[in-house]
Amino acid sequence: MRLILTSLILILLLSCSNKDISTVETKTYIDEVLKTVEENSIRVNMVDFAKIKRKAYAKLRRANTIKKCHPIVESILEDLGDRHSFLLPKEEVDKWLSTSKTSTISDIITFKGKLLDQNIGYIHMEGFGSGDSISIQQYADSLQNLIKSIDNINIKGWILDLRENNGGNCWPMLTGLGPLLGDGVCGYFIGSNQSKTAWVYKDGAAKEDSTVQARLSINHYDLIKDSNPIAVLTGNYTASSGEIVTTAFCNKSNSKSFGESTMGLSTANDEFKLSDGSMLFLTTSTYADRKGNIFGHEIEPNQKVSFSYKSIGSSEDSVIKKAIEWIEKK
């Protein structure tokens, strides 16, 4: 009997010990998240962050594992109200960093192009969701090669269709579009303290100030006629990095936008890796165009043109028609 009682006491002690350890671990994890948010979020001074903390710790009483903390993290991000921050679990982070091993080339090359009316270059770009250096390289190289294959002496202008670009990684997009952007500053990230970081394209590389974020592995291409007009098409599904590309062409002297307003996620997320291997994509700044005009909301096109998403690329596409009319008049 004494042996049985001793065993029961030992089991209870171990149980209590494990519970204490898990409680410490989950609180440490939420502390880590809250500290990251408090030090970096663009919204932290616009909300009652003390209330957000209290709410998170109250929910922590029902979470005895790190995985059960993830809904608490998502609640914290939702309460910030930036509409853009999100948590990517470790398994999704692993996929995001290894798309070249797990995806086909068609999954990576999310754009296509052709000649319209024999003299207008048309590029249709969807989102690009990868942090894999090989995929980034393939994307940027392939996009510049596509532009090069379409360009010719008879080109009158270009149409860049971003209506189905829901975002992802902006740097390979900007790198690939370098021939249309031209060398120089094409926009800025504006921090909560009004700090300004430039997006720059030059000689086949996209940079954040002087830090290279993506670079071609091939010789960069320059358009035959770099003054040709560029029509940028936007819609309600144009979001996040799609809006970065939109912003990069705003107030460019030879560019004009057509379509409908963008989704309104014209803010930038930075990546913060957490102790469990998951990643916090936290909104830390707002987009501004090359002239310093700040967004952070929907980006309105220069010329509003209503359209149906079902009509994109068809003979009934009213936005492409308007874009072609403008290019023909230039």
C-alpha positions in Angstrom: 0.0 0.0 0.0 2.8 2.4 0.9 4.4 1.8 -2.5 1.1 2.6 -4.3 0.6 5.8 -2.3 4.2 6.8 -3.0 3.7 6.2 -6.8 0.4 8.3 -6.7 2.2 11.1 -5.0 5.0 11.0 -7.5 2.5 11.1 -10.4 0.7 14.1 -8.9 4.0 15.9 -8.4 5.0 15.3 -12.0 1.6 16.4 -13.3 1.8 19.6 -11.3 5.4 20.2 -12.4 4.4 19.7 -16.1 1.5 22.1 -15.7 3.7 24.7 -14.2 6.3 24.3 -17.0 3.6 24.6 -19.8 2.2 27.7 -18.1 5.6 29.3 -17.9 6.3 28.4 -21.6 3.0 29.8 -22.9 3.3 33.0 -20.9 6.9 33.4 -22.2 5.6 32.9 -25.7 2.8 35.5 -25.4 5.3 37.9 -23.7 7.6 37.4 -26.8 4.7 38.2 -29.2 3.5 41.3 -27.2 7.0 42.7 -26.9 7.5 42.3 -30.7 4.2 44.0 -31.4 4.8 46.8 -28.9 8.2 47.6 -30.3 7.4 47.4 -34.0 3.7 47.7 -34.9 2.7 50.9 -36.7 -0.6 50.8 -34.8 0.6 50.4 -31.3 0.1 54.1 -30.4 -3.3 54.2 -32.0 -4.9 51.5 -29.8 -5.3 50.7 -26.1 -2.4 48.3 -26.0 -2.7 47.8 -22.2 -6.2 46.5 -22.9 -4.9 44.2 -25.7 -2.4 42.8 -23.2 -5.0 42.1 -20.5 -7.2 40.4 -23.0 -4.4 38.2 -24.2 -3.3 37.2 -20.7 -6.9 36.4 -19.8 -7.2 34.0 -22.7 -3.8 32.5 -21.8 -5.5 30.7 -18.8 -7.2 28.3 -21.3 -4.0 27.7 -23.4 -1.7 25.0 -22.0 0.4 24.5 -25.2 2.2 26.9 -27.6 -0.1 25.8 -30.5 -3.1 26.8 -28.4 -1.5 30.2 -28.1 -1.8 30.8 -31.8 -5.4 31.9 -31.7 -4.4 34.4 -28.9 -1.7 35.8 -31.2 -4.2 36.1 -34.0 -6.6 37.9 -31.6 -3.8 40.4 -30.7 -3.2 41.1 -34.4 -6.9 41.6 -35.1 -7.2 44.0 -32.2 -4.4 46.2 -33.7 -6.8 46.9 -36.5 -4.2 47.2 -39.3 -6.0 44.5 -41.4 -2.7 43.3 -42.7 -0.7 41.6 -39.9 -0.9 37.8 -39.6 0.8 34.8 -38.1 2.3 32.1 -40.3 2.7 28.7 -38.4 6.0 26.9 -38.6 4.8 24.3 -41.1 3.7 27.2 -43.4 6.9 29.0 -42.9 8.8 25.9 -44.0 6.8 25.7 -47.2 7.2 29.4 -47.8 11.0 29.1 -47.6 11.2 26.0 -49.8 8.8 26.5 -52.7 11.5 25.6 -55.2 11.5 22.1 -53.8 7.7 21.7 -53.3 6.2 23.7 -56.2 6.2 23.4 -59.9 7.6 26.2 -62.1 4.0 27.1 -63.1 3.2 27.8 -59.4 6.2 30.1 -59.2 5.8 32.0 -62.5 2.5 33.7 -61.7 2.6 36.0 -64.7 2.1 35.9 -68.4 2.5 38.3 -71.3 1.8 38.9 -75.0 1.5 41.6 -77.7 -1.9 43.3 -78.1 -2.7 44.7 -81.5 0.8 43.9 -82.6 2.2 47.0 -80.8 1.3 47.0 -77.2 3.1 44.9 -74.6 0.7 43.3 -72.1 1.9 41.8 -68.7 -0.6 40.1 -66.4 0.8 39.6 -62.9 -0.8 37.6 -60.1 0.6 37.4 -56.5 3.9 35.7 -55.7 4.0 34.0 -52.3 7.5 32.7 -51.5 10.6 33.6 -49.5 12.7 30.9 -51.2 15.8 32.5 -52.8 15.8 30.1 -55.7 12.1 30.8 -56.5 12.7 34.5 -56.1 15.6 34.3 -58.6 13.5 32.3 -61.1 10.6 34.7 -60.8 12.7 37.9 -61.4 14.8 36.4 -64.2 11.7 35.0 -66.0 9.8 38.3 -65.7 12.6 40.4 -67.2 13.1 37.8 -70.0 9.3 38.0 -70.7 9.5 41.7 -71.1 12.6 41.4 -73.3 10.8 38.9 -75.5 7.8 41.2 -76.0 9.7 44.5 -76.5 10.5 45.6 -80.1 11.0 48.8 -82.1 7.3 49.0 -82.9 6.0 48.9 -79.3 3.8 52.0 -78.6 3.3 51.3 -74.9 2.7 48.8 -72.1 -0.2 47.5 -70.1 0.6 46.1 -66.6 -2.4 44.3 -65.3 -2.4 44.0 -61.5 -6.1 43.4 -61.0 -5.5 39.8 -59.8 -2.3 40.5 -57.9 -3.1 39.8 -54.2 0.4 40.3 -53.0 3.2 38.3 -51.5 6.8 39.1 -51.8 7.3 42.5 -53.5 11.0 42.3 -54.2 11.1 39.8 -57.1 8.1 41.7 -58.6 10.0 45.0 -58.5 13.2 43.4 -59.8 11.4 41.7 -62.7 9.6 44.9 -63.6 12.8 46.9 -63.6 12.7 47.6 -67.4 9.3 49.3 -67.0 10.2 51.1 -63.7 13.6 52.4 -64.8 16.5 53.1 -62.5 16.0 55.1 -59.4 13.6 55.5 -56.4 10.1 54.2 -57.1 8.6 54.6 -53.6 9.0 54.6 -49.8 8.1 52.8 -46.6 7.0 55.4 -44.0 7.4 54.3 -40.4 5.3 55.3 -37.4 8.1 57.8 -36.5 8.0 59.2 -40.0 11.2 57.4 -40.9 11.6 57.0 -44.7 13.1 54.0 -46.4 13.3 54.0 -50.2 12.5 51.3 -52.7 15.1 51.5 -55.4 15.6 49.6 -58.7 19.0 49.8 -60.4 20.9 47.6 -62.8 18.9 44.5 -62.2 18.5 44.7 -58.4 15.7 45.9 -56.1 17.0 47.5 -52.9 15.6 48.8 -49.6 17.8 51.9 -49.4 21.2 50.4 -50.1 20.3 46.8 -49.0 19.8 44.5 -52.0 16.6 42.4 -51.5 16.5 40.7 -54.9 18.9 40.6 -57.8 18.8 39.1 -61.3 21.2 36.3 -62.1 21.1 37.4 -65.8 22.1 40.6 -67.5 19.4 43.2 -66.8 17.3 44.5 -69.8 16.6 48.1 -70.8 13.6 48.9 -72.9 14.2 50.0 -76.5 12.0 53.0 -75.9 11.9 53.8 -72.1 9.6 56.8 -72.6 6.6 54.7 -74.0 3.4 55.1 -71.9 2.6 52.5 -69.3 -1.0 51.8 -68.3 -1.4 50.1 -64.8 -4.6 48.3 -64.2 -6.0 47.9 -60.7 -9.0 46.4 -58.9 -10.4 45.4 -55.6 -8.2 42.3 -55.5 -5.0 44.3 -56.0 -3.6 44.0 -52.5 -0.5 44.3 -50.3 2.6 43.8 -52.6 0.3 44.3 -55.6 -0.3 47.7 -54.1 3.5 48.2 -53.7 3.8 47.7 -57.5 0.8 50.0 -58.1 2.5 52.7 -55.9 5.8 52.2 -57.7 4.2 53.5 -60.9 2.2 56.3 -59.2 3.4 59.8 -60.3 5.8 58.2 -62.9 5.7 60.7 -65.7 4.8 58.2 -68.4 2.3 56.1 -66.4 -1.4 56.2 -65.8 -3.7 53.9 -63.8 -7.1 52.5 -64.9 -9.8 50.4 -63.3 -11.1 50.4 -59.7 -9.6 51.1 -56.3 -7.2 48.6 -54.7 -8.1 46.6 -51.6 -6.5 49.1 -49.2 -3.6 47.1 -47.7 -1.0 49.7 -48.8 1.1 49.0 -45.7 4.2 47.0 -45.3 4.8 43.9 -43.1 8.1 43.0 -41.6 8.9 39.4 -40.7 9.7 38.4 -37.1 10.6 34.8 -36.4 9.1 33.5 -33.1 10.7 30.9 -30.8 8.4 28.1 -32.0 9.5 28.6 -35.6 6.3 30.4 -36.6 6.6 33.9 -38.1 4.9 37.1 -37.3 4.2 39.2 -40.4 3.7 42.6 -38.6 2.6 45.9 -40.2 5.4 48.3 -39.5 5.1 51.1 -42.2 2.9 52.7 -44.9 3.5 53.0 -48.6 4.4 56.3 -50.2 4.9 57.0 -53.9 8.1 58.4 -55.5 6.9 62.0 -54.8 6.2 61.2 -51.1 2.4 60.9 -51.2 1.4 58.6 -48.4 -1.2 55.9 -48.8 -2.2 53.3 -46.1 -5.7 53.0 -47.7 -7.2 52.2 -51.0 -5.3 53.5 -54.0 -7.6 55.2 -56.5 -6.8 54.8 -60.2 -6.3 57.9 -62.3 -9.2 56.9 -64.4 -12.0 54.9 -62.9 -13.3 52.1 -65.2 -15.8 49.6 -63.9 -15.3 46.0 -64.9 -16.2 42.4 -64.2 -13.4 40.1 -63.1 -14.9 37.5 -65.4 -14.1 39.7 -68.4 -10.3 40.1 -67.7 -8.3 39.5 -70.8 -11.4 39.0 -73.0 -12.6 41.1 -75.9 -15.1 42.6 -73.5 -12.5 43.9 -71.0 -13.4 47.5 -70.7 -10.3 48.5 -68.7 -7.9 47.1 -71.4 -9.9 49.0 -74.0 -9.5 52.3 -72.1 -5.8 51.7 -71.6 -5.3 51.0 -75.3 -7.2 54.2 -76.2 -4.9 56.2 -73.9 -1.7 54.6 -75.3 -2.8 55.2 -78.9 -3.3 58.9 -78.2 0.1 59.4 -76.6 
